[in-house]
Amino acid sequence: MDKVTARSTYKSLDTEEWLDRVFTRPVGLLWARLFIALGWSPNAVTVLSIVLGIAAGVLFYPDDLRLNVVGILLLVQANIFDSTDGQMARMTGRKSRLGRVLDGVAGDLWFLTIYVALCVRLTPQWGVWVWLLGALAGLGCHTRQARLADYYRNIHLRVLKGMAGSELDDSARLCADYAALPWRGQPVWKAFLWFYIRYTAAQEAATPQFQRIRTRLFSDSTLHKPFLAGSRPLMAYANLLTFNARALTLYASLLMGVPWAYFVAEVTVFAALYFVMRSRHERLCAALAAM
């Protein structure tokens, strides 16, 4: 355990953001060592990150800069713990599908709280229109952007490192697992799996060209090099559409006293990045299908 370095806990260098490499992963590794020594599980740390992230969102409601700064610090810590749980899983070999689902739920609950808090805060000034803008930014943009970025990163990892290095799932297989799982005795996991199937199916629906070559891509090693050459530059887009860039935009809007600017960035800047990333990935897959 003492020989473990932050770099050894990366999923891959291709998929690690600069801020994560220089800050989140090194700090997360320190917490991972502590939690492992205390006997905590990765999933317990994920639950802790959920609590901190929700608390952060609540503190973005008041138009009070001091409370907003506390909220920012809590969200930074929640994100560190979100890194810590994955690092713990890779250090101890305690990976699980439940952990992956919880990891995804964590970010969703953070931002659901944040969106509601900002909308309530802005309602006296904007009226119902801020809720429409928030719904467009959150459901129309943020959710699908982060979902597809997660999918592309796991496709890249699947080709780069094989099945053991990726968390890529298949909705058909998940449906079979769901059908075989009884409600009695495992109702929470059954419910989680129901939502996770829809999350995975939405990823598949957004990537028709990849679905055409999915089986062939993973089985034909001659496609790996050209795929990775085309996919590697797109990881920069995927990284921008996950947490750090979005969080920094949120922090800036709060510190400048214009929280509505975060919603605007979602439907303009991040939406543009999403469309470029998706179109380029689909073109890459179409080109590989023709080889």
N, C-alpha and C positions, 0 to 999 in steps of 0.2 A: 504493500500500500504506500510506503514512503517513496517508492520510485515512480509513482504515478505523477504525470505532469498534466497541465491543462491541455496541452496539445494532444496527449494520448486519449483525452475524453471527447475530442471532436468527433462528430459524425463523419466529416471529411473536410479537408482544407477547401475544397471547391464550394462547399455550402456554408462555410462560416463567414459571418460578417466581420468587418474590421473592428467594430466596437465590441463585439463579443470576444474576439481574439485578445484584445488588449485589456478588457475590463471584466465583462460578464463571466467568461469562462474561468479566468484565474481566481476571481472572488468566489464564484460558485464552487470551485474545487475545494477551497478552504472550508466552506459550509458543508460540502459533501463529506469531507473527512470527519468533521465534528458530528454530523448526524449519523454516520455509519458507526462511529465510536459510541454514540448514545443508543444505538440499536434501532434507530428510526428506519422505516421503509421509504422507498421513493414516493409511493402513493401518499403517505402521510405528509411529506414535504409539499406535494402538489396541492393537497387540501389547504395547507398553511398559506401557499401562494394565492389560492382562491380567496381566502379570507382577507389577506392584505390588499389584493387587487380591488375587491368590492369596497373595502374601507376607503381606498384611494378615490374611487369613483364618487362616493358620497361626499368626500371633502372637496370635490370640484363643483358642487352645487352652490356653496356660498360665494358671493362676490366679495371675497376677502383674500387678499394675496397671501397672507400668512398661512391660512388654512389650505389654500391651493398649493403652496410650496410643500406643506406637510404631506398632502396628497401625492404630489410628484415623488417625494422621497419614498413613500409607501409603495408606489407603483414600480419605482426602480428596484426596491427590495423584492417585490413580488416577482419581477422578471428575473432577478438573480436566483430566487428559489425555483423558478420555472426551468432555469438552466441546471440548477443543483440536482433536481430529481432525475433528469436524464443522465447526468454525469454519474450519479449514484448507481443507476440501473446498469450503465456500461461498466462501472468499476466492480460491481458485485455480481453481474450476470442476472440480476433480478428484473428482466424485461418482461412485460406482459401487455396483452391487448388492452386490459383495463387501464393500465398506465397510460397508453397512447390515447385512449378515449378521454380519460381525466385531463390529460395535458391539453387536448383540444378544447374541452369544456372550460378549462381555466381561463383561457384567453377570451372565449365567448362571454363568460360571466363578467370578467373585468369590463369589457367594452360595452356590454349591455347596460351595466350600471353607469358607466361614464356617459353614454349617449342619453340615457334617461335624465341623469343629473344635469347635463348641459341644457337639455330641452326645457326642463322645469325652470332652470335659472334664466333662460332667455325668453320664456313665455310672456312675462309682463311687457317686454319690448317688442317681440316679434309676433305674439299671438299664436294661432294654430299653425301658421306657416313654418315655424321652426320645427314642429313635429314632422311635417311633410319633408322638410329638408333633411332632418335627422334620419327619417325612414329611408330616404333615397340614399343618403351617405352610408348608412349602416347596412341595411338589407340589400339595397340595389348595388352597392359598390364594395364596401369593406368585406362583407361576408364572402362574396364570390371571389374577390381578389385574394384574400388570405387562404381560402380553400384551394384555389388553383395553384397558388405559389407552393403550398404544402405538398400538393400532388406532384408538381414538377420536380421538387427537390427529392422526393422519394423515388420517382422514376430514375432520376440521375444516380442516386445512391444504389438503386437496384442493379443498374448496368455496371456501375463502378466497383461495387463491393459484393455483389451477389445478394441472395435472399437474407443472409445473416446481418447485412449492413443496412437494410432498408426496412421501413414500416409500411411498405406498399400493400394495400389490401384489394380484394376483389369482391364486388357486391354480391355476385352469385354465390360465392363460397360463404360469405357472411349470412346470406339468406338461409343457406342450408344449416349453418350453425344455429341460427335463430329458431328454425323450425324444430331442430332436435333438442332445444333447451326448454325444459319445463318452467312454467311460471312459479310453481310451488318450490320454495326453497331458495330461488335465485331471482326474485322479482326485480331487484335493483339492476342487476347485470342484464337481465332480459330487456328492461326499458332502455338502458344505455345502448344496447346493441341495436334496438329498433331505430334510434336516432342516428347511430353510426352508419347503419346501412344506407340511410338517406343521404348522409354526408358523402359517402363513397360513391353512391350512384350519381350524385350531382357532379362529382369530379369526372366521372366517366362520360357523362352526357356532354360535358364541356370540351371533351378531347376526342372527337370522332376519328381524326387521322391517326392519333396514337393508338386507339383501340384496334384499328385495322392491322397494325404491325406489332401489337403488344406481344403476342406469343412468339412470333418470329424474332423480334428484337432480343428477347431474353435468351432464346435458344441458339441463335446464330451469332457466334462470336465475331464474324467478319463485319457485322454492323456496329459493334461496340465502339470502335475507334471513331468512325464518322459521326456516330450519334453523340459521343462525348465531346467531340470537337465543336459540334453545333450547339449542344446543350450547355456547355460550360459558360459561355458568355451570358446565357439567359439566367444563370444563377444570380447574377447581379440584380436583375429585375425581381426575381423571386425573393431575394433578401430584402430589397426595398419595400416589398409588399407584405412583409411579415410584421415584426414588432418595432424595431428600432427607429426607422424613418418615420413611421406613423406616430410613435410615442414622442419623438423629438418635435414633430409638428404640433402635437397636442400641447406639449410643455410650452412651446414658444407662444402659441395662441393664448394660453392662460396667463403667462407672465406679462404679455402685452395688453391684457385686458380685452381681447377680442376673441372669445371662445368660439364664436360663429365661424371664424376663419378656418378652424379645423374641419368643419363640415364641408366648406367650400373646397378645401384642398382635396378632400376625399373624392368629390365628384368631378374634379378637374385633373389635377396632377396625377393622383394615384390611379384614376380611371384610365388616363392616357398610357401610363406605364403598363397597366393590365392588358390593354388591347394590343400594345406592341409585343409584349411577352407572349401572349396567346397566339397571335398571328404568326410570329416567327417560329414558335414551337410546332404549330400545325404544319407550316411549310416544310420544316425539317423532317417531320414524320412522313409527309407526302413524298418528299424526295427519296427518303429511304425505302418507302414502299415500292418505288419505281426501279430500285436497283436490282 
